[in-house]
Amino acid sequence: MANIKTVGPPIHTAVSVAASGDNTVVAAVSGKQILVTAYTLLAAGAVDIQWWSAAAGTALSGLMSLDQFGGMAPAFGDALFETAAGEALILNLSAAIQVSGHITYHEVTPAAA
């Protein structure tokens, strides 16, 4: 029998962060991965952003620059990226600039080894 991940229903939540450095967007869930399928972000000022699995963990995206009032809205049917099991989804900001929007994600139970 194949080892298959169990994907929960979509969860939609607001994003509102403004601290320079690591900002938790989705808290860690024990034994679960956070699988992101879509997000929209708008920045109040020029800022570089990057998605991470856990604070100072694994980079999930490259560094992305947003101009003042700039934004992005990637979406994909399956997944854009996912955290490691039990790790929070972090949005790192290069400066203390308000970044707001929303995210769609699933909690995933990894396949058994």
N, C-alpha and C positions, 0 to 999 in steps of 0.2 A: 504494500500500500504506500502511495506517495505521501511525503510530508508536505502538508499544505498549510499556509498561513490562514488564520481566521480573521477576517476584516469586519469590524463593527460598522454600524450605520454612520452616515456623514454627520459631522458636528460642525456647526457654524458659530463663530464667536468674533467679537470685536477685537481689534488691535489698537492699543493706545500706549505708546512708550515715548519717553523723552530723555532718559538718562544716558549719558555717554558710557559706552561699554556694554556689558551683557544685560539684556532685558528678557525675562521669561515671558514668552507668549503663550505657551501651553505647558502647564506643570507636568513633571514626570509622573507616570502611572506605573506602579510596580509590575514588572514582567511584560509591559506593553510597549510597542513602538508607536510613534506618531507619524502617520503617513499623510503628507500634505498633497492635496489635489488642486487647490486654487488659493490665491490670495490677491488682495488689492492693497496697495500702500501708497500714501501721499505724504510728502514731506513739507513742513512749514519753512524749511530753509535748506541750504545745500548741506548734504550729509552723505557719507559712505555707509553702506549697510552690508551685512553678511549674516546668513543663516548658519546656526551651529546646532549640533547634537550635544547638549550639556555645555555649561559654562567652561570655556577653555578646553572643550572636547574636540570633536571632529567637525571640520568645515563641511557644510552641506551645499554651499554655493560659493562662487567666487565673490570678490568684493565688487559691489555695484554702487555706482554714484547716482544720486538723485539731486537735481537742481532745486532751487526754491520753488515751491508749488509743483514740483515734478512728482511723477508717480509711475507705478507699474502694476499690471494686472495679468500675470501669467495664469493659465489654467490648462489642465491636461486631464483626459478621461481616467487614466490609471493612477499616476503619481508623478509629482514633481521631485520629491525627495522624502526620505524618512529618517527618523532618529534611530539610534540603537535602543534596544529594549531597556526600559527603566530610566531613560534619560529625557530631560526637559527639552523643549524646542525653544531655542534662544535666538533673538534678533540683536545683533551687535551693532551699535551706532558709533561712528567716529567722533561725534560731538553731541552735546546736549540740545538736540533739535526734536521738536514734536513730530512723530511719525504715526499716522493713524490709518485705519482701514479695517479690513476683515479677512478672515481665513476660513477655509473649509478643510477639515482633516478627518481621519478615521483613526481609532485606536485598533491596533493590530496585535494579535497574539502570534508570535513567531512560530514557525514550524518546529516540531520536535526534532532533535538531532538524531 
